[in-house]
């Protein structure tokens, strides 16, 4: 009897070994942001959700802080097959499909709600389709990154007040447009050196979202924060062509839904932080002021063309017609 039980148990074990095992696909998700930022924490949440909702068929590992390369590298990685998913700005997507970068033209968006309405619009759907047709890659979701504002030791109320201002701006054409249109002297200092450059007077101003101004403590070496709001910035969650092509319709739905939920969670956190930070800076004794955006926009439009960046004015005008909270 004991021998029979042993043989039966052995047979059952062999049966289990021969049972079909569902293969697990391992994916790499890369970005350049720090582990403390919502862009990372919500990506990790999304990776876990994808694993749960696909019953473990996909295991996604998130690589933060440029572990798999700088932003240019990870965008190239989508095509090379070294990464499967990334978070990246539309300025990089515009290298494949220039029109999608029109959102970086200064004062395109009235604020975050206008940006979020654009993301739900037919205009964005056309942009994402154009990018997909040129690159093969699929934009799954869009997160609000923050609104870029200016800090300066000089008070600024009008575009003319920026004439001759020594300001650090990233060496990205669309970012340079507003300061140069107002006559500022732009300097592309490395990001890691900005604090010291402000402190020693190499430059007297810079521009970044409020979250960055706080995180990098630029407010310690600046007297004014001017809410220029010249670029309302965002990040795309992108899946590579290789990944998208092999996903079933059901899995495409899961990946898209999870990415969009993660983007919404990120956006909510960034917006909440920005609201708190205005008061934080005021409490630190920093002068926080607003500008006449119409004055700045008039100068930008007089000095900067859409065509020089590969943008289309018609797209910009369609975005202007979108109302905050409107979906199409």
N, C-alpha and C positions, 0 to 999 in steps of 0.2 A: 504494500500500500504506500509506504514511504517513497519507494522508487517511482511509483506512478505519479505521485504528487510532484516529485522533483522534475520528472520528464515533462509534466504538464506545465509547470512553472517556466521551464526552459523554453518550451515551445511558445508560450505566451510572450516571453521576452524577445524571441526571434521575430515573432509577429510584429511587435512594436518597432523593432529595428527596421523592418521592411515597410512599415507604414510610410506614406508620402509625407515628407517634411516640407513645410512651406518656407521657401527661401526668403531671407531677409536682405533687403537692399540697403547698403550704407551710403549716406549722402553727406556732403560737406557744404556747410552754410558759412560764408565768410563776410566779415565787415571790418571797418577800421576804428570802431568806437570802443570806448573803455568799458570794462566789465560792470562799472557802477551805473552806467547810463541806461535809460529805458530801451534804447535801440538794441542793447544786448540782452537785458533781463527779459524783455518780451520775446526776443528771438528764441531764447532758451525755453520759455513757456510754450512757444509755437512748436518747437522741436518735440517736446514731450507730448503735446496734443496730437501732432501728426502720427507719432508712434501709437498712441492710444486709439485714435480713430481709424487707423489702418490695421488694427489688431497686431501690431508689431512687424508688419511687412516692410515698413520703412523706419530706419533708425538714422536720425539726423544729428550730426555733431556740429555745434556752432564754434567757429574760430574767430574770436574777437581781436581787437587792438592790432590789426595788420599782421596777424600771425601767418597768414597765407599771402601776404603782399600788400602793397599800397593800393589805393582805390583804382588806379590805372591797371595794376596787375590783376586784381580780382575780376575786373570787367573783361580783361583779355582771357582770364581763366574760364569764363563761361563758354567761350568759343573753343578754347584749347582742351576743355574737359577736365581741368584740374580742380574746378569747383562746380557745384550743382546749383547753388542758390547764393544770392548776395543781397546786401542792402547798399544802395548807392544813389547819388544825386542825379537829377536829370541832365546836369551839365555833362556827365559822362555818357548818358544815353544819347545826348545830342551829337556825340562824335560819330555815331552810326546813323542817326536821323536828326539833322540840325533843327527842324521845326519844333521838336518837343522841348527844346531849350528856351522857347519864347517866354516861359515863366520866370526867367532870370532877367528879363528886360526890366529896368527899374520901375517900381510903382505899378506893376501889372496887377497885383492883388491889393484889395482894400484892407485885408486882414486875414487871419486864419479861417474864418467862416467862409470867406469868398474862395479861398484855396480849396477847402473841403467840398464846396458846391461844385467847383470846377472838376474835381476828381470824380464826381458822380455824373458829370455831363457828357453829352454826345461829343463835345469838342475833345475832351480827354480820351474818350473811346477811340476817336479817329487818330489821335497822337500815338496812343499805345499800339494801335493796329499798324501805323506807319513804322514804328520802331520794330515791331515784331516781323514785319515783312522785310525790313533791311537787315536785321541782326539774326532773326530766327528765335530770339529769346522772348519770354512772356513776362510782362509786368503783372504781378499778382495783387499788389496792394500798394498804397501810398500812405506814408506817415508824415505828420507835421514835424518839421525839424526845429523851427523857431523863426522869429522875425529878426532880420538883421538891423541893428541900430548903430549909432555912432557915439563914441566917447571921445572927449577932447578937453584940453586945458583951455581952449578958447570957446566962449559962448557962441552958439550958432542958431540963428533964427531964420535966415534966408540962404538961398543958394550962394548969393554974393559973399556971404560971411566965410565961405570955404575957400575963397580965392587965396592961393599961396599957402594953404594949410598943408603941413607935412603929415601925411596920413599913411599908415600901413594898410594895404589892401592885398588880399591874395592875388597872385598873378593869373587871374582868370578874366578874360576880356569883359564878360558881362558884369562882374563885380567892380571892375574899374570904371564902368560907364558913368555912374552917377557922380563920383568925386571929380573925375576929369571934366565932365560937362560943367561942373561948378568952378572949375579953375584950380582945383587942389593939386598939390604935388604928390603923386602916389609913389610909394616905396614898397617893393615886395620882400619884406623881411620875413625870415623863417618863423613859423608860428611859435616855436619853442623860445625864440629870442624877443618876442614882442614886449613882454613885461619889462625887461631890461632896457629895451630901446625907448619905451615910454618914460621909464625912470630917469634915464640919462639924457633925454631930450633929443635923441637921434630922430625920433618922430614925436609929434604932439597929439596925434589922434589915431584911432583905429576903428574898425567896425566889425561887429559880431552879434549873434543873438544874446539876449540877457543871461541865459544859462551859462554861456561861455564866459561872459564878462565877469560873472560871479565865480565860476569854477577856477578861472585863471587869475582871479583877484586883480583884474585891470583897474577896478574902481579905486584901488589903493593909490594908484599913480595917475589918476585923472580927476578933474574937477567937475566935469559935466557929462551927463548922459543925455544925448539928444535922440528922441524917439523918431528917427527918420523913417523907419519901417520901409526902407527902400527895396528890400527883397524879402518876400515871405517864402521861406525855404522849405523844401520837402525832400523825402527820400523814398525811392522805389524799392520794393521787394521783388526781385527778379529771379525767375527760374530759367535755367539754360535750355536751349533747344533740345539737347540730348535727353534731358530729364523729362521735359514736357511731352516729347514725342512718344516716350515709352509709358507714360501714365495712362491708365484707363480713364474713361469719362468720369467714373465714380471717384477715382483718386484725384483727378484734376479738380473736382468739386471740393474735395476735402482740403487739398493744399490751398486752394483759393480762399475758402472760407476761413481757415485757420490764419492765414496770412493777413486777411482783412480784419479779423478779430484782434490780432496782435497789434496791427497798425492803429486801430481805434484805441486800444489800451495805451499805447505809446503816446498818441496825440493828446489824450486826456491828461496824462501826467505832465507833458511838456507845457500845455496850456495852463494847468494849475500852478506850475512852478513860475511861469512868467508873471502871472497875476501877483503872486507873493513877492517877487523880486523887485518890482517897482517900489513897493513900500520899504523893502529891505535896504535899497540904495538910498532912499530918502532919509531913513533912520541913521545911515552912515554919514549923513551930511553932504551927500552928493546932490548937485542941482539936476533934477530930472525935468526936461522941457520938451515941448512939442514943436512942430514946424508947420509951415504952410506948404502942404504937399503939392498943391497946384503950381506953386512957384518953381519947385524943384522939377516937377514933371515937364513943365514948359521948357525949361533949360535943357533937360535931357533930350526931349523930342527935337529941339532945335539943333542939337549937336551930335546926336547918336541915331543912326539909321537902323532899322530892323534887319535890312539886307546885309549889313556888314558882318552880322553874326550867323547868317543863313536862316534867320527867322522870317515869318510872313506877317505883315501888318494885319492882314485879314483875320488871322488866328487871334492876334492880340485883341482886336475889336470884338470878336465873338466872346472872348473871355470877359471883356468889360461889360458885355450885355447880360452876363450871368448874375443873377441876384443871390445874395447871401442866403444859404439854405435851400437854394433852387437846385434841382437835380438834372436839368437838361436845358 
